[in-house]
């Protein structure tokens, strides 16, 4: 019976901490790291938004194209772009290109 009482107390303490928010990390998400200036984007907004990304750097770069639509933000990771490589990302109409970051 004593073991059951201790176990119940531990469970109830954990529930109280979870409900109160204590004991949980309040860390904000890490800010996205920008790509170097040698990675460029060309944007076309005909029937949606198309972003053409070019890696003008001498090294490989991991690139994410970021968009915003209807109050929500999201990104499309293009993966690794080799030096000189070009990739495109597309989004639906009424979507705005918001920048490039690393992914």
Secondary structure, 3 states (H helix, E strand, C coil): CHHHHHHHHHHHHHHHHHHHCCCCCCCCCCCCCECCCCEEEEEECCCCEEEEEEECCCCCEEEEEEEEECCEEEEEEEEEECCCCEEEEEECCCCEEEEEECC
